[in-house]
């Protein structure tokens, strides 16, 4: 598959290195931030529910 021309020297390789790859990195960062937020929300859901009679707790 090697034609002797390095990938980064081709038009497609330049587009990949200058546009596609940086966009991929940005999206991975965004995905990681969203996952961190989701984990924070999931961890706050793990807190025990208020007991009956306490503010925000279920009514008897």
C-alpha positions in Angstrom: 0.0 0.0 0.0 3.0 2.3 0.3 3.5 4.4 -2.8 6.6 6.1 -1.5 4.8 9.4 -0.7 4.4 10.1 3.0 0.8 10.4 4.1 1.3 13.8 5.6 2.6 15.1 2.3 -0.6 14.3 0.4 -3.6 16.6 0.2 -5.7 14.1 2.2 -2.9 13.8 4.8 -2.6 17.6 5.2 -6.4 17.9 5.7 -6.2 15.1 8.3 -3.4 16.7 10.2 -4.6 20.2 10.0 -8.4 19.8 10.4 -9.7 16.3 11.1 -7.2 15.4 13.9 -7.6 18.7 15.9 -11.4 18.4 15.6 -11.2 14.8 16.9 -9.2 16.0 19.9 -11.7 18.8 20.6 -14.6 16.3 20.5 -12.8 13.9 22.8 -12.2 16.7 25.3 -15.9 17.6 25.1 -16.9 14.0 25.6 -14.7 13.7 28.6 -16.1 16.9 30.1 -19.7 15.6 29.6 -18.8 12.3 31.2 -17.3 14.0 34.2 -20.5 16.1 34.6 -22.6 12.9 34.2 -20.6 11.2 36.9 -21.0 14.2 39.2 -24.8 14.0 38.8 -24.8 10.2 39.3 -22.8 10.6 42.5 -25.2 13.2 43.9 -28.0 10.8 43.2 -26.3 8.2 45.4 -26.8 10.4 48.5 -29.4 9.1 50.9 -32.9 10.4 50.4 -34.3 12.6 53.3 -36.3 10.8 55.9 -40.1 11.4 56.3 -40.9 14.7 57.9 -37.6 16.3 56.9 -37.6 19.1 54.4 -37.9 17.6 50.9 -38.7 14.1 52.3 -41.7 12.0 51.5 -45.0 12.9 53.4 -46.5 10.2 55.7 
